[in-house]
């Protein structure tokens, strides 16, 4: 459709300033697409067909996002780029409100409508508004009123107040044919994140994964039948836009999803990844929307138990009773095509579920995932083991020199489960170190970490013993 309205400036303006004012609304829109980043901003691209006469004038481009960043606006003619020029742009955001409307009528006459209970009819009182600083102050028949009961009536809306945020352009047009303008801009109030629901099998050896995109639109306008792209990655901004609040994704809805063709097509883009929705969608203002992103079934997984030591143990004597270490539970899997995945996974929260004896899915833990490329491992910490315990005691300590220490350790691991388990004990050792003796084979993980893998039988107990020399 073509431009929706035509207005004329006041005849009292100087003749050199008088010009035709055109307005363009969503009725002129031919298409719109939105690219949403995961840092609270979006890129809006829309096309409108507008009939403009040859010459100069003012075009009011309405129905833009109220959170728009005006300095990012780009305008071009798609049909005849050399025939349309913007010489000046203004962003009008002085929106109509009762307070602002009264501000415009300070020193002017208006009317106050009041109901007369005794005569059962409405009465109009003419008043002059002399101030509007919190409480309106009126002059009525040479008397000053600090406020007045009734409804205030103004004759018209001043031209410098607008109903919605508007881009105003001073333009020059050299074409008689309708112009098809493409307008792009960045706006705040658009955000997205990924939420994952993972269901473990009964042996914790495989999982089903479903991911939903949570979109939040508080940009101040809606996008009807829009193309949608999501960018995953850390895009640098000079000033970070505020993050929008995210709604909760219903886990039950995700776990009931059936296998179907992916709704998003993923592709690498610069140093990021784009997820392109393969259909149109509508993003209403002040709306949270969820769209299915990824589904995978039968993904091979591994559960592991970990005990993590502390770096200060090896250079000082520890007296007293044995200390207890938490036994933490992790689940890991490979994000590879051979493991029924292989799509770059955007950052979000993974929530894990497992069916109990009655078949009902129960929540067993969650962890955050960073942007994860394909063929990388995902490792999530779910919680602490209830039936596996770890106790640590220092059985010997010697300071050989000012910076050389020897200590001996005994770590008692107990398994109260019906099946045997392997616990990985990670010991972070600062300085120059070497294991002198050990009851179990050690693995050097890195320059400052040694790991012991300890197999514990069902309802059993195993003691890990080792002696270490540390120089700092």
Secondary structure as UniProt FT lines:
FT   STRAND          5..8
FT   TURN            11..12
FT   TURN            15..17
FT   STRAND          20..24
FT   HELIX           26..28
FT   STRAND          29..37
FT   TURN            38..39
FT   STRAND          41..50
FT   STRAND          55..62
FT   TURN            66..67
FT   HELIX           70..72
FT   STRAND          74..77
FT   HELIX           81..83
FT   STRAND          84..92
FT   HELIX           98..104
FT   TURN            105..107
FT   STRAND          109..116
FT   TURN            117..120
FT   STRAND          121..132
FT   STRAND          136..140
FT   TURN            141..142
FT   STRAND          143..146
FT   STRAND          151..153
FT   TURN            159..160
FT   STRAND          166..173
FT   STRAND          179..188
FT   STRAND          190..200
FT   TURN            202..203
FT   STRAND          206..217
FT   STRAND          223..232
FT   HELIX           251..255
FT   STRAND          264..269
FT   TURN            270..271
FT   STRAND          272..277
FT   STRAND          281..283
FT   TURN            285..286
FT   STRAND          287..300
FT   STRAND          302..308
FT   TURN            311..312
FT   HELIX           313..315
FT   STRAND          323..325
FT   STRAND          327..334
FT   HELIX           337..339
FT   STRAND          348..355
FT   TURN            357..358
FT   STRAND          361..369
FT   TURN            374..375
FT   STRAND          377..384
FT   STRAND          388..401
FT   TURN            402..403
FT   STRAND          404..415
FT   STRAND          421..428
FT   STRAND          432..438
FT   STRAND          442..446
FT   TURN            447..448
FT   STRAND          449..456
FT   TURN            458..459
FT   STRAND          460..471
//
